[in-house]
Structure formats: C-alpha cells, structure tokens
Amino acid sequence: MNKFLNKILLGDSLEYLRELPDNSIDAVITDPPYCSGGRTASEKSMLPSKKYEQTSNTTIHRPDFIGDSKDTRAWLHWCNLWISECYRVLKDSGYFLMFTDWRQLPSTTDAVQIGELIWRGIIAWDKGRGSRAPHKGYFRHQCEYVVWATKGKCRRNLHAGPFAGCYQYPVKQTDKFHLTGKPTPLMEELVQIVPEGSIILDPFMGSGTTAVAAKMHNRNFVGFERTAVYYEIANERLQNLYIKK
C-alpha cells in the first residue's frame, strides 16, 4: 500500500486498481470522463475542449484529456470494469461517490448497481445561474450530480453527519485547473464523509482536487491520472499545498 498512499500515479487506472489490496479503501470519490457531449458518433469523437468549453471562455483554454469518446454502451461496459475493482478494494460499508451529468445519470445509476454496490441516492451540485442554456426556451443545465452508494450496509457515522443532499458552489476560473474541474470547496465537503485518517481513492484524479481536499482535511488519498499534463498540474498543486502548510 505504501506505493500508493498519498501519491498520484501516472497511468491507466484499471492497471493500478488491480494492484490495490482487497478491503483497503474507505471511500471512492471520483469524477470520471462522462463521454456525454454530442449526439452523434462524430460529435462524441470531438476533442473534449470542443464539447465542453463554453464559447464565452475560449480565451481561457485548458488542455484536453483522454477517454471521453465512448458511446453509452461502451462507457457503461468500461464503468463496470473499474467500478467492480472499486468494489473489491472498498472496505465493508465503504462509500462510493461518482460525478455525472443529466445525460449519463440513468447509465451511471445502472453502472453502480451492476458493480454490486448499493445505490443510496443522488447529491445535486448547483453550479449557479451562470450555467449555459442554448436559448430562452430552455431550463439551464445548472446542476451536475453525484451518485452515491455503499459496499453493503450504510453504517451510522460517529464523526459527522447527516450530510447535505445539495451543494451550491459556483465554478471560479481561479479555482479551475481542469477542463471539467470541480470546485475545491465542493470536494472539501465530500471528503468529510469519512473520518480523519481515512483513505480516499480517486481513479481519475484529473488536476488533483480530490487529493488537495483530502490533505486539507487530514484524510489520506490514493490517485491515478492518465493524462500527463494534468498529472503534472495535480502534483504541482499538492506541492504548493505542502509548502503552505
């Protein structure tokens, strides 16, 4: 376990997941590629920046990332592979929290249950009224979601809780280090689902926000990232955090 603890490793998450010991992780908190942008095969195969960058923010270009071109069936199969490994490495009653959007929400809840986890509910993340809508006839795509589950029984917490079912945090450009990055304060809320000293796994670490939030609140982490540029950004953020401490 020392190879993994409080480190972000560069490479494919499935390969690393298979090396983790059984029943060694307290919580999985992760934001995998959604593979949801675009309606056709050609649209889905576009670069993530073409699918997800808002036109008003094109002056702030962030690097693309790997793994966002699958159709729904392929994405669901891929999720089954890595979620099954997460089930194996989670301790009994361990938590599983997975981000998704409105397009993939039904498939996400399927994937979690196919992986033998017990689906417990959905947490809403309200991004604010700055979220885009194609025209005035639309409701804004203002929320993304966290599908949460447990490995077996959901035990009563002693350290904190119950926790909010909806969080309101806007996306601030000064706190966005990834093309689809989540706010650091939001991740700070989520890591507190487990007590201090617990181990949190993020197989898709991106720019390292899960790791940063974990260390800010005295939790340990295990993380993997496949895109080299984001691996470097994540480690730089961690180093800056350690310097500040």
C-alpha positions as CSV (number, residue, x, y, z in Angstrom):
1,M,0.0,0.0,0.0
2,N,3.0,2.3,0.6
3,K,3.4,2.5,-3.2
4,F,0.1,4.2,-3.5
5,L,-0.6,6.2,-0.3
6,N,-0.7,9.9,-0.7
7,K,0.6,9.7,-4.2
8,I,-0.8,10.4,-7.6
9,L,0.5,7.9,-10.2
10,L,0.6,8.4,-13.9
11,G,-1.0,5.7,-15.9
12,D,-4.2,3.7,-16.6
13,S,-6.5,3.4,-13.5
14,L,-7.5,-0.2,-14.3
15,E,-4.0,-1.4,-14.2
16,Y,-3.3,0.3,-10.8
17,L,-6.6,-0.7,-9.3
18,R,-5.8,-4.3,-9.8
19,E,-2.7,-3.9,-7.7
20,L,-4.6,-2.4,-4.7
21,P,-5.3,-4.8,-1.8
22,D,-8.8,-6.0,-1.1
23,N,-10.8,-4.1,1.6
24,S,-8.2,-1.3,1.8
25,I,-10.1,1.9,0.9
26,D,-12.6,3.8,3.0
27,A,-14.2,5.8,0.2
28,V,-14.1,6.3,-3.6
29,I,-14.8,9.9,-4.7
30,T,-14.2,10.4,-8.4
31,D,-15.1,12.4,-11.5
32,P,-14.6,10.1,-14.5
33,P,-14.9,11.1,-18.1
34,Y,-18.7,11.5,-18.8
35,C,-18.5,10.7,-22.5
36,S,-21.8,12.6,-22.7
37,G,-21.1,15.6,-25.0
38,G,-22.5,15.2,-28.6
39,R,-25.4,13.3,-30.1
40,T,-23.7,11.5,-33.0
41,A,-20.6,9.4,-33.2
42,S,-18.7,12.2,-34.9
43,E,-19.8,14.7,-32.3
44,K,-18.8,12.3,-29.5
45,S,-15.3,11.8,-31.0
46,M,-14.5,15.5,-30.9
47,L,-11.9,16.8,-28.5
48,P,-13.3,17.5,-25.0
49,S,-12.5,21.2,-25.4
50,K,-14.8,21.4,-28.4
51,K,-17.6,19.7,-26.5
52,Y,-17.3,21.3,-23.1
53,E,-15.7,24.7,-23.3
54,Q,-18.2,27.5,-23.2
55,T,-17.9,30.0,-26.1
56,S,-17.6,32.9,-23.6
57,N,-14.5,31.2,-22.1
58,T,-12.4,30.4,-25.2
59,T,-9.8,32.8,-24.1
60,I,-9.0,30.5,-21.2
61,H,-8.1,27.3,-22.9
62,R,-7.4,24.2,-20.8
63,P,-5.8,21.0,-22.1
64,D,-7.8,18.2,-23.4
65,F,-7.9,14.8,-21.6
66,I,-8.0,11.1,-22.6
67,G,-11.1,8.8,-22.6
68,D,-14.1,10.9,-23.5
69,S,-15.1,9.5,-26.9
70,K,-17.1,6.3,-25.9
71,D,-20.7,5.8,-26.8
72,T,-23.1,4.9,-24.0
73,R,-22.8,1.1,-24.3
74,A,-19.0,1.2,-24.4
75,W,-19.0,3.7,-21.5
76,L,-21.2,1.5,-19.4
77,H,-19.0,-1.5,-20.0
78,W,-15.9,0.4,-19.2
79,C,-17.5,1.7,-15.9
80,N,-18.4,-1.9,-15.0
81,L,-14.7,-2.8,-15.3
82,W,-13.3,-0.1,-12.9
83,I,-16.3,0.0,-10.6
84,S,-16.0,-3.7,-10.0
85,E,-12.4,-3.1,-8.9
86,C,-13.5,-0.3,-6.6
87,Y,-16.0,-2.7,-5.0
88,R,-13.2,-5.1,-4.3
89,V,-10.8,-2.6,-2.7
90,L,-13.5,-0.9,-0.7
91,K,-13.9,-1.8,3.0
92,D,-17.3,-3.1,4.1
93,S,-19.7,-0.2,4.3
94,G,-17.3,1.9,2.3
95,Y,-18.6,4.9,0.3
96,F,-18.7,5.3,-3.4
97,L,-19.3,8.8,-4.9
98,M,-19.3,9.3,-8.6
99,F,-19.9,12.6,-10.5
100,T,-22.2,12.5,-13.6
101,D,-24.4,14.9,-15.7
102,W,-28.0,14.7,-16.7
103,R,-27.3,12.8,-19.9
104,Q,-25.4,10.0,-18.2
105,L,-27.4,9.9,-14.9
106,P,-29.5,6.9,-15.8
107,S,-26.5,4.9,-17.1
108,T,-24.5,5.9,-14.0
109,T,-27.0,4.5,-11.6
110,D,-27.1,1.3,-13.7
111,A,-23.3,1.1,-13.7
112,V,-23.1,1.5,-9.9
113,Q,-25.6,-1.3,-9.3
114,I,-24.0,-3.6,-11.9
115,G,-20.8,-3.2,-9.9
116,E,-22.7,-4.8,-6.9
117,L,-22.7,-1.5,-4.9
118,I,-26.0,-0.5,-3.2
119,W,-27.2,2.7,-4.7
120,R,-28.3,5.1,-1.9
121,G,-29.2,8.3,-3.6
122,I,-28.2,11.3,-5.7
123,I,-26.5,14.5,-4.5
124,A,-27.1,17.6,-6.6
125,W,-24.3,20.1,-7.3
126,D,-25.9,23.5,-8.1
127,K,-23.3,25.4,-10.3
128,G,-25.3,28.6,-10.3
129,R,-27.2,30.7,-12.8
130,G,-24.2,31.3,-14.9
131,S,-24.7,27.8,-16.4
132,R,-25.5,27.8,-20.1
133,A,-28.7,27.2,-21.9
134,P,-29.0,27.1,-25.7
135,H,-31.8,29.7,-25.8
136,K,-34.5,31.2,-23.8
137,G,-36.8,28.2,-24.2
138,Y,-34.5,26.0,-22.1
139,F,-34.1,25.3,-18.4
140,R,-30.5,25.9,-17.6
141,H,-28.2,22.9,-17.2
142,Q,-27.5,24.2,-13.8
143,C,-26.8,21.0,-11.9
144,E,-24.5,18.1,-12.1
145,Y,-24.9,15.1,-9.8
146,V,-23.1,12.7,-7.5
147,V,-24.5,9.2,-7.5
148,W,-23.6,7.7,-4.1
149,A,-23.6,4.2,-2.9
150,T,-22.1,1.9,-0.3
151,K,-20.5,-1.5,-0.2
152,G,-23.1,-3.3,1.8
153,K,-24.7,-1.7,4.9
154,C,-24.6,2.1,5.3
155,R,-23.4,2.4,8.9
156,R,-24.2,5.2,11.3
157,N,-21.4,7.8,11.3
158,L,-19.9,8.8,14.6
159,H,-17.6,11.6,13.4
160,A,-20.1,13.8,11.4
161,G,-23.4,13.8,9.5
162,P,-26.0,13.7,8.2
163,F,-24.6,15.4,5.2
164,A,-26.3,17.8,2.7
165,G,-28.0,16.4,-0.3
166,C,-27.4,19.5,-2.4
167,Y,-24.3,21.8,-2.6
168,Q,-24.2,25.3,-4.1
169,Y,-20.7,26.2,-5.4
170,P,-20.1,28.3,-8.5
171,V,-17.2,27.4,-10.8
172,K,-14.5,30.1,-10.3
173,Q,-11.8,30.4,-13.0
174,T,-9.2,31.0,-10.3
175,D,-10.0,27.6,-8.9
176,K,-10.4,25.7,-12.1
177,F,-7.4,23.7,-13.1
178,H,-9.0,21.1,-15.4
179,L,-11.3,21.4,-18.4
180,T,-14.1,19.8,-16.4
181,G,-12.7,20.6,-12.9
182,K,-14.9,20.7,-9.8
183,P,-14.6,23.5,-7.1
184,T,-12.2,22.7,-4.3
185,P,-14.8,23.8,-1.6
186,L,-17.2,21.2,-3.1
187,M,-14.6,18.4,-2.8
188,E,-13.8,19.6,0.7
189,E,-17.4,18.9,1.7
190,L,-17.4,15.4,0.1
191,V,-14.2,14.1,1.6
192,Q,-15.7,14.6,5.1
193,I,-18.0,11.6,4.5
194,V,-15.2,9.6,6.2
195,P,-13.2,10.4,9.4
196,E,-9.8,11.9,9.6
197,G,-7.0,9.4,8.7
198,S,-9.3,7.5,6.3
199,I,-8.1,6.6,2.8
200,I,-9.9,8.1,-0.2
201,L,-9.4,6.7,-3.7
202,D,-9.8,8.7,-6.9
203,P,-9.0,6.6,-10.0
204,F,-9.5,9.7,-12.3
205,M,-7.6,12.4,-10.4
206,G,-7.5,15.0,-13.1
207,S,-6.0,18.2,-11.7
208,G,-5.8,16.7,-8.2
209,T,-8.7,18.4,-6.4
210,T,-9.7,15.3,-4.5
211,A,-6.2,14.9,-3.2
212,V,-5.9,18.6,-2.3
213,A,-9.3,18.5,-0.4
214,A,-8.3,15.2,1.3
215,K,-5.0,16.6,2.6
216,M,-6.6,19.9,3.7
217,H,-8.9,17.9,6.0
218,N,-6.4,15.3,7.3
219,R,-7.5,12.4,5.1
220,N,-5.2,10.2,3.0
221,F,-5.6,9.6,-0.7
222,V,-4.7,7.2,-3.5
223,G,-5.0,8.6,-7.0
224,F,-4.3,7.8,-10.6
225,E,-4.3,10.0,-13.7
226,R,-3.7,9.0,-17.3
227,T,-3.3,12.5,-19.0
228,A,0.3,13.6,-18.4
229,V,-0.3,17.4,-18.4
230,Y,-3.0,17.0,-15.7
231,Y,-0.8,14.6,-13.7
232,E,1.8,17.4,-13.6
233,I,-0.7,20.0,-12.6
234,A,-2.1,17.8,-9.8
235,N,1.4,17.2,-8.4
236,E,2.2,20.9,-8.6
237,R,-1.0,21.7,-6.6
238,L,-0.1,19.2,-4.0
239,Q,3.5,20.6,-3.7
240,N,2.1,24.1,-3.3
241,L,-0.3,22.9,-0.6
242,Y,2.6,21.2,1.4
243,I,4.7,24.4,1.1
244,K,1.8,26.5,2.5
245,K,1.4,24.0,5.4
